[in-house]
Amino acid sequence: MKIQAAYENGERPVPLTDKRILVTGCPIGGVLSKTIGAIESNGGVVVCMENCGGIKATRLMVDAEKDDIIEAIAERYLDIGCAVMSPNNRRLELIPQLVQEFQIDGIVDIMLQTCHPYSVERYQIKKLAKELGIPYMSVETDYSQADIGQFTNRFTAFIEML
């Protein structure tokens, strides 16, 4: 209630001038602070994450009215746009919806060196971003902190470009 009241009074957790970023790609639990931290410390704000731990798994509901509830649960999970499913058209359908809904200024596609299914889709996501007229950046990383300086420089340049 306190947060909602503050929001209704115009208070925002980030300045409205910050660039709204959609993070897509690999599950980034192990590199969350490195990647999101570098974006948000350079004038961006991650407003949506479309990856394994992000929004796409929460957008679909199980059809509780279906006669076979097990089939309904299976359908719900099979409808999630996951890179291990081929072809993965669901992901290509979801991203434009998220761009519009969250008023995205830029897309950051994060690849982990060990997650090949998402790296296979990188070209399609880049092409989709171009069609949507949204700036796109792809970064590849691992679980080390060795590339944090490079990340900071790349995100600074990307967000300045926006």
C-alpha positions as CSV (number, residue, x, y, z in Angstrom):
1,M,0.0,0.0,0.0
2,K,2.8,2.4,0.9
3,I,4.6,1.7,-2.5
4,Q,1.4,2.1,-4.4
5,A,0.5,5.4,-2.7
6,A,4.0,6.7,-3.5
7,Y,3.7,5.7,-7.1
8,E,0.3,7.4,-7.4
9,N,1.8,10.6,-6.0
10,G,4.3,10.6,-8.8
11,E,7.3,9.1,-7.0
12,R,9.4,6.8,-9.3
13,P,12.2,4.4,-8.3
14,V,14.3,5.6,-11.3
15,P,14.4,8.9,-13.2
16,L,12.1,9.0,-16.2
17,T,15.1,10.0,-18.3
18,D,16.7,6.6,-17.7
19,K,16.6,4.3,-20.8
20,R,14.2,1.4,-20.6
21,I,16.0,-1.9,-21.4
22,L,14.6,-5.3,-22.2
23,V,17.1,-8.0,-21.3
24,T,16.7,-11.2,-23.3
25,G,18.7,-14.4,-23.9
26,C,20.2,-16.9,-21.5
27,P,19.3,-17.4,-17.9
28,I,21.6,-14.9,-16.1
29,G,21.2,-15.9,-12.4
30,G,25.0,-16.4,-12.0
31,V,25.8,-13.1,-13.8
32,L,22.9,-11.0,-12.7
33,S,24.8,-8.4,-10.7
34,K,27.5,-8.1,-13.3
35,T,25.1,-7.6,-16.3
36,I,22.2,-5.8,-14.7
37,G,24.5,-3.8,-12.5
38,A,26.5,-2.6,-15.5
39,I,23.3,-1.5,-17.3
40,E,21.7,0.2,-14.3
41,S,24.9,2.0,-13.2
42,N,25.2,3.6,-16.6
43,G,21.8,5.2,-17.1
44,G,19.7,2.3,-18.1
45,V,17.0,0.6,-16.1
46,V,16.0,-3.0,-16.8
47,V,12.2,-3.0,-17.0
48,C,11.7,-6.5,-18.3
49,M,13.7,-9.7,-18.5
50,E,12.7,-12.1,-21.2
51,N,14.8,-15.1,-20.4
52,C,14.4,-18.4,-18.5
53,G,14.1,-16.6,-15.1
54,G,12.1,-13.7,-16.5
55,I,8.6,-12.7,-17.5
56,K,7.7,-15.3,-20.1
57,A,7.2,-18.1,-17.6
58,T,4.7,-16.0,-15.6
59,R,2.5,-14.7,-18.5
60,L,0.7,-17.9,-19.3
61,M,-2.0,-19.4,-17.1
62,V,-3.0,-23.0,-16.9
63,D,-6.5,-23.6,-18.3
64,A,-8.1,-24.8,-15.1
65,E,-11.4,-25.4,-17.0
66,K,-9.9,-28.1,-19.3
67,D,-11.2,-31.6,-18.8
68,D,-7.7,-33.1,-18.6
69,I,-5.8,-30.9,-16.1
70,I,-2.5,-32.7,-16.7
71,E,-2.8,-31.9,-20.4
72,A,-3.6,-28.3,-19.5
73,I,-0.4,-28.1,-17.4
74,A,1.7,-29.7,-20.2
75,E,0.3,-27.2,-22.8
76,R,1.1,-24.3,-20.5
77,Y,4.7,-25.3,-20.2
78,L,5.1,-26.2,-23.8
79,D,3.8,-22.8,-24.8
80,I,6.6,-21.0,-23.1
81,G,9.0,-19.5,-25.7
82,C,12.1,-21.6,-24.7
83,A,15.2,-21.8,-26.9
84,V,15.4,-25.5,-26.5
85,M,12.1,-25.8,-28.5
86,S,12.6,-25.6,-32.2
87,P,11.3,-23.7,-33.9
88,N,10.9,-21.1,-31.2
89,N,8.3,-18.8,-32.7
90,R,6.7,-18.0,-29.3
91,R,9.8,-15.9,-28.3
92,L,9.6,-14.0,-31.6
93,E,5.9,-13.3,-30.9
94,L,6.5,-12.2,-27.3
95,I,9.3,-9.7,-27.7
96,P,7.2,-7.2,-29.8
97,Q,4.5,-7.4,-27.2
98,L,7.0,-6.7,-24.4
99,V,8.6,-3.8,-26.4
100,Q,5.2,-2.1,-26.7
101,E,4.0,-2.9,-23.2
102,F,7.1,-1.8,-21.4
103,Q,8.0,1.0,-23.7
104,I,11.4,-0.4,-24.4
105,D,14.3,1.9,-25.6
106,G,16.8,-0.9,-26.2
107,I,17.3,-4.6,-26.2
108,V,20.3,-6.3,-24.6
109,D,20.7,-10.0,-25.6
110,I,23.0,-11.7,-23.0
111,M,24.7,-15.0,-24.1
112,L,26.5,-17.3,-21.7
113,Q,29.3,-19.1,-23.3
114,T,27.8,-22.4,-22.2
115,C,24.2,-21.8,-23.4
116,H,24.1,-22.7,-27.1
117,P,20.3,-22.8,-27.7
118,Y,20.0,-19.0,-27.1
119,S,23.1,-18.2,-29.1
120,V,21.5,-20.0,-32.1
121,E,18.6,-17.6,-31.9
122,R,20.7,-14.4,-31.6
123,Y,20.5,-13.6,-35.3
124,Q,16.7,-13.8,-35.3
125,I,16.4,-11.5,-32.3
126,K,18.8,-9.0,-33.8
127,K,16.7,-9.1,-37.0
128,L,13.5,-8.7,-35.0
129,A,14.9,-5.7,-33.1
130,K,15.8,-4.0,-36.4
131,E,12.3,-4.6,-37.8
132,L,10.9,-3.0,-34.6
133,G,13.3,-0.1,-34.8
134,I,14.7,-0.8,-31.4
135,P,18.5,-0.6,-30.8
136,Y,20.0,-4.0,-30.1
137,M,23.2,-5.1,-28.4
138,S,24.4,-8.7,-27.9
139,V,27.0,-9.5,-25.3
140,E,28.7,-12.8,-24.5
141,T,30.0,-13.6,-21.1
142,D,30.8,-16.3,-18.5
143,Y,30.5,-16.6,-14.8
144,S,33.8,-14.8,-14.0
145,Q,34.2,-11.1,-13.2
146,A,37.1,-10.7,-15.7
147,D,35.0,-8.8,-18.2
148,I,33.2,-6.3,-16.0
149,G,35.3,-3.4,-17.3
150,Q,34.5,-4.3,-20.9
151,F,30.8,-4.7,-19.9
152,T,30.8,-1.2,-18.3
153,N,32.3,0.4,-21.4
154,R,29.9,-1.4,-23.8
155,F,26.8,-0.6,-21.8
156,T,27.9,3.0,-21.3
157,A,28.2,3.4,-25.1
158,F,25.0,1.6,-25.9
159,I,22.9,3.6,-23.4
160,E,24.5,6.9,-24.6
161,M,23.5,5.9,-28.1
162,L,19.9,5.6,-27.0
